[in-house]
Amino acid sequence: TNSSLIGLGPVFAARLGFPVAQISLLMTGFLLGSLLLQLPIGRCSDRFDRRTVLIAVALLTAAACFSMSYGAESGFAGLLGLFALVGGLSATVYPIAMTHANDLARPEQTVSLHGSLLLAFAGGASCGPFVASLVMEGLGPTGLFTTAAAANFILSAFVLYRMTQRAPVPEEQQQDFVAMPQTSLSTQAV
């Protein structure tokens, strides 16, 4: 979802009629939000079951994305706040999932785990914008956030299902959350 939101966020704003300067501010708000919420949400994932935090973040991201459908009506300031919120929430999904995967992996599995996560990230980063652009063609500019909301809702349902299949990682076995930049080079192995 992040590659879709970053890549097509300017298209969303342009289709709503915003000038280039305001589109730049919206995208800056998205990135600033992703910077500001990494540590607080990461600390929550260190203190509580990461899966529960991941579900909460995914559902909050879905709700914030859904709100973007109505954000244009609240004017530029409201839309800027929503862009920052969506950026802040969505940027923590991958690092929480990656940290949870690290909690479950043995040390000798780290390199292959990170390679697999990077491959999955690349697949999503490649397919996501294409799918979101198709939805935008059908639904209009808000299709971008509809797609991101749906992806986060599906993620939360999947994590909820997985919680029924495996007990939580004991707190003493959990690794510390590591904030990750918005880039494809986001694994410790790289």
N, C-alpha and C positions, 0 to 999 in steps of 0.2 A: 504493500500500500504506500510506503514512503516514496518509492520511486515514481509512482503514479501521482501522488500529491505534489511532490517537488517538480516533476516534469510538466504536469498538466495544470497545476495551480495557476500559473500565469494565463493559460488559455481560458480557464474558468473566469478569472477576473476580467480578462479582455472581452469575453463574450457578454459580461455584465455591463460593459461600457466604461470601465475604469481606465484612466490614463496611465501611461508607463510609470510615472513617478509613484502613483499609488499602488500599482501592481508590485513594484519593487519593495515598497514598504510592507505590503502584505506578505511577501515571501521572506522578508527580513523578520517579520513577526513570527512566521512559522519556524524559522531556524532559531530565533531567540527563545521561543517557547521550548524547543527541543533541548536547548542548552540549560535552561533554568529548571526543568523538571527531572532531569536525569538523576541527580543525586538524591533528592527527597524520595522519589519513587524507588530508586535503587536501595535506599536504606530500609524502606518498608519491606522490600523483597528479602533483605537480610534478616529481618526480625520475624517475619511471618512466612507461612507456606508460600513459596514462590508461585505455585499454581493458582492459589487464591488471589494473589496480587495480580498475576497475569490475566485472570478472568476479569477482575475489577477494572484493570487498565484497558483491556480490550472492549469491555462494555461501555466504559466511559468514553473511549475513542469513538465507538459506534454512535453513541448519543451525541457527542460533539459534532461528528460528521453529519448526522441527521439534522442537527441544528443549522448546519451551513445552508440547507435548503431555504431556511428562513432568514439567514444572516444578512442577505442583501437588503432586506426590508429594514434592518436596524441601522442602516447607514454605514459609512466607511469605518467609524470607530468600533462599532459592534462587530463588523466583519474582521477587523484587525485583531480584536480580542479572541474571536473564534479561531482564526488562523493560528494564533499563538497557542491556544489551548489544544487544538488538533495536533500541531507540531510537537508540543510538549508531551502529550500522551502517546502519540504513535511512535515517537522516537525511542520509547522505552520498551516496546514490545519485543523487539529482537534481542536486546541485551538481557532482558529477564529470561527469555526462553533459552538463550545461549548459556546463561549462568546456571539455570536449572539442569540443562543437559550436562554441563560440567560436573554438577553435584552427583550425577548418576554414573559418570564415566570413571573407569579406572585410569591411572596415570598413563599407562601404555596405549590407551585409546584416544588420547587427547588430539594428536595430529590428524588421525582419520576422522574423528568427530568434527573437528573444525573444518576440515576439507569438505565433509558432507554438508555441514551447515552453510558454508560459503557457496557450495553448488546450489543448494536449495534457495539461498538468498538471491543468487544470480538468476536462477530460473524465474523467481517471482519478480525480480527487478526488470527482467526482459518481457515477461508476459503481462504483468500488471498494467503498465501504461497502454498497451494495445487493447486489452479488455476494457479498461476504463474509457478509452477513447470511443470504442464501439457503443458503450452505454451512454456516453455523452451525446453521441449522434442521435440516439433514440429518445433520450429524456431531456436533452438540453444540458447546459453547463452543470446543473446540480447532479447529473449522472456520475460525475467524478466522486462526489462525496457519498452518493448512494452505493457505489461500488466499494469504497473504503469501509463504509458502515457494514455492508454485507460481509466483507472479508473478516472484519473484526468480530462480528457476531458468530460467524462460522468457527473462528478460532476459539472463542470462549466456549462454544458448545463442545468442540473437540477436547479442550482441556478439562472441562467438566466431566466428560465421558472418561477420559484417562484417569481422573481422580478416583473413579470407581474401580479402576483396574489395578492400582498400585498405591501403597501407603506413602505418606510424605517422607522426604529425606530427613533423617534426624538432624536437628540443629547443629550438632557438633561436627557433622560431615559436610555442612554447607560451606561453599566457598563464598568469598565476598563478591558483591556485585561490582562489575567493572563498567563504567560509563563508556558508551561506544559512539564514535562520530558517525555522521550520516554519510557513509562511504562503503564501498564494497570491500575495502581492505580492513574488515572489522573482526579479525580473529587473532588470537594470540599466536597461532602458528605462523601467520604471515609476518 
